[in-house]
Amino acid sequence: MQARMTGLPAIAPDAYKALLNLEGALAKSSVPKSTLELVRLRASQINGCGFCADMHAHDAKKAGETDERLWSVATWREAPYFTDEERAALALTEAATRLADNPGGVPDDVWDEAADNYDEEGLLSLIMCIAAINAWNRINVTTRQIAGAMRA
């Protein structure tokens, strides 16, 4: 596989900086970094973004995430490794990433569970994280960014 475009930050620096500024704001949120990385990893798996899945698995590992949890993100419902808060975040991630699969959008039960586990700031931070990673996934899948290229 070969990237369709390279040097994306230089091609559209203002747009790229805007997304990075959003990521910077998310880093200051009350949602644990480990949860944000799990959200990013799960959305990237759903969207088939090898670049982002690779990057966020490595970022999560650097942040202290265990191998068992990383291996089990795709099967979080059946794995015993996740907290109620993380499960709520992962369910919201899946529902908000797969909007086309549900004509009613995010189901009330998914929303209610997330709202029961996060205050408004945390909940909006999760939503913004989900939106941001979906944007990154679409950019990287469309331009065929190569998994591992960030470490090369």
N, C-alpha and C positions, 0 to 999 in steps of 0.2 A: 504494500500500500504506500502511496505517496501523497503528501499533503497537496491540496489544490492551491493553497495560498500559504505563504510564510510571512513572518514579521507583522502579524496582525496589529500589534500596538502602534507600530510606526505608520501603518496605512490609515488608521482611524484613531488617532491619539485621544481626541476628546471623548469619543464614545467609549473607548476602552477605559479611560480614566474614570468615567462616570460609573461603570460597573465596579471598578476597583474601589471607588469611594463608598459604594453600597456595601461591599465586602468589609471595608474598614468599620463602617457603622455597625454591622452585624457582630464584629469581633468585640464590640463594647456592650453588647446586649446581655441580658440576664440569663439567656439560654446557654448551658454549658457548651464549651467548644466541642467536646466529644459528641454531643447530640447534633450540633450543626454539621459535623463531619459525617455522621451516620446518615443524616438527611441528604447531604450532597452525594454521598455514595449511592444511596438507594435510588434517588432520582436518576443518577447517571446510569445505573444498571438498567432501569426501565427504558431510558431513552437510547440505550445502546451506544453511549459515549465512552469509548475505551480510554480516551485521553483523560477525561474527568474522573472516571472510575479509578484509574491507575493513580492519578494525582491525589485524590481524596483518601484512598486507602493508605497511601504512604503518609499523607498528612495526619491521618487518624493514628497511625502506628507511632509516628513521632510524638504525638500528643499523649501516648501511653495506652492506646487502645490495644486490647488483646487479640491474638490471632483468632480465637474461637468466635469472638463477636464479629470480627471482620468477615470471616468465612460464612457467618450465619445471617448477615444482613438481608440477603435475598429471601431467607426463610424465617424471618424474625417471628412470625406468628407461632411457629412450631419450636423455636429455640428458647431455652430457659434463661438466656443470658441478659435479657433486656428488662429495664425497669418499666413501671406503668407509664411514666412520663415519656420515656423513649418510644414505647409502643404507640402512644398517642401521637407523637411527632412523626413516626414512620407511617402510621395509617393516614395522617393528614397529607404527608408527602405523596403517598401513592394516589390518594383521591384527587389532589390538586394537580398532579402531574398527568393523570389519565382523565382529564375533564371530558374528553370525547366519549369515554366509556359509560358515562352516566348523564343522561339528559337533564337531570336535576342539579348537576354540579356536584359539589362536595356534600355527601349525605349528612343529614342532621346528626345521626349517631356518631359519626366521625368527628364532626365539629364539636358536639357536646363533650366528647371524651377529651379532646384537645383543650377545650375551654375549662374543663374541670381540673386539668393538670397544669395549666399555665395562666398567669395573670395576663392582662391585656397587652402589656409591653412584650412579654415573652411570646404570646400568641402571634402578635403582628410581626415580631422578629422571625418567627418560624415561617410565616407566610412569605415574608420578604426573602428569606433564604431559599425557599422553594422556588419562588419566581426567579431569583438570580441564577440558581443552578440550572433551571430550565433554559434560561437565556444562554448561559455559557454552553450547555449541551448542544443547543441548536446551532450556535456559532461553530463549535468545534466539529460536530458531525457533518455539517454542511461543507466546511472547508477541509474535512478529512485530516484533522490534526492527529498526529501519531502518538499513541500511548507511550509514555516514558520519555518523550521528547524534552520535557521540562528538566529531566535529570541528565540529559546527554551533554 
